[in-house]
Amino acid sequence: MLEKKFIADNLQKTYCYKCGASLAGAKLVKITEATVTLVAHAVCPACSAESMVTITPAGSGVTPVISDLTGEEYAKFIDANIIGYDDVLNLYKALKKESLWNLLHTKEKKQVKKQKI
């Protein structure tokens, strides 16, 4: 894991893609972290532009984020199960037979029954 000082030093030398300000003091939410790499969601302290920051011993980089997800949501969904083609096809087939509302209502009833047990 990278040291906090190393991360802070790299953020100071990393600049916002939108306004050009240093990302020193940016709000960071760690997405993934390995021994020598950190990927985080950063919010520019000057203009509030959001970006993904990668910090490694070789340097750092910034990729703009165009999304309505927050840093916390990125961290939450990064380890979520992958949706495959079969999952999409099964949903498509289910929606041909029944409305989304009915499918959700049925699932909700099943969850309520499980909680009563």
Rosetta blueprint (number, residue, H / E / L):
1 M L
2 L L
3 E L
4 K H
5 K H
6 F H
7 I H
8 A H
9 D H
10 N H
11 L H
12 Q H
13 K L
14 T L
15 Y E
16 C L
17 Y L
18 K L
19 C L
20 G L
21 A L
22 S E
23 L L
24 A L
25 G L
26 A L
27 K E
28 L E
29 V E
30 K E
31 I E
32 T E
33 E E
34 A L
35 T L
36 V L
37 T L
38 L E
39 V E
40 A E
41 H E
42 A E
43 V E
44 C L
45 P L
46 A L
47 C L
48 S L
49 A L
50 E E
51 S E
52 M E
53 V E
54 T E
55 I E
56 T E
57 P L
58 A L
59 G E
60 S E
61 G E
62 V E
63 T E
64 P E
65 V L
66 I L
67 S L
68 D L
69 L L
70 T L
71 G H
72 E H
73 E H
74 Y H
75 A H
76 K H
77 F H
78 I L
79 D L
80 A L
81 N L
82 I L
83 I L
84 G L
85 Y H
86 D H
87 D H
88 V H
89 L H
90 N H
91 L H
92 Y H
93 K H
94 A H
95 L H
96 K H
97 K H
98 E L
99 S L
100 L H
101 W H
102 N H
103 L H
104 L H
105 H H
106 T H
107 K H
108 E H
109 K H
110 K H
111 Q H
112 V H
113 K H
114 K H
115 Q H
116 K H
117 I L
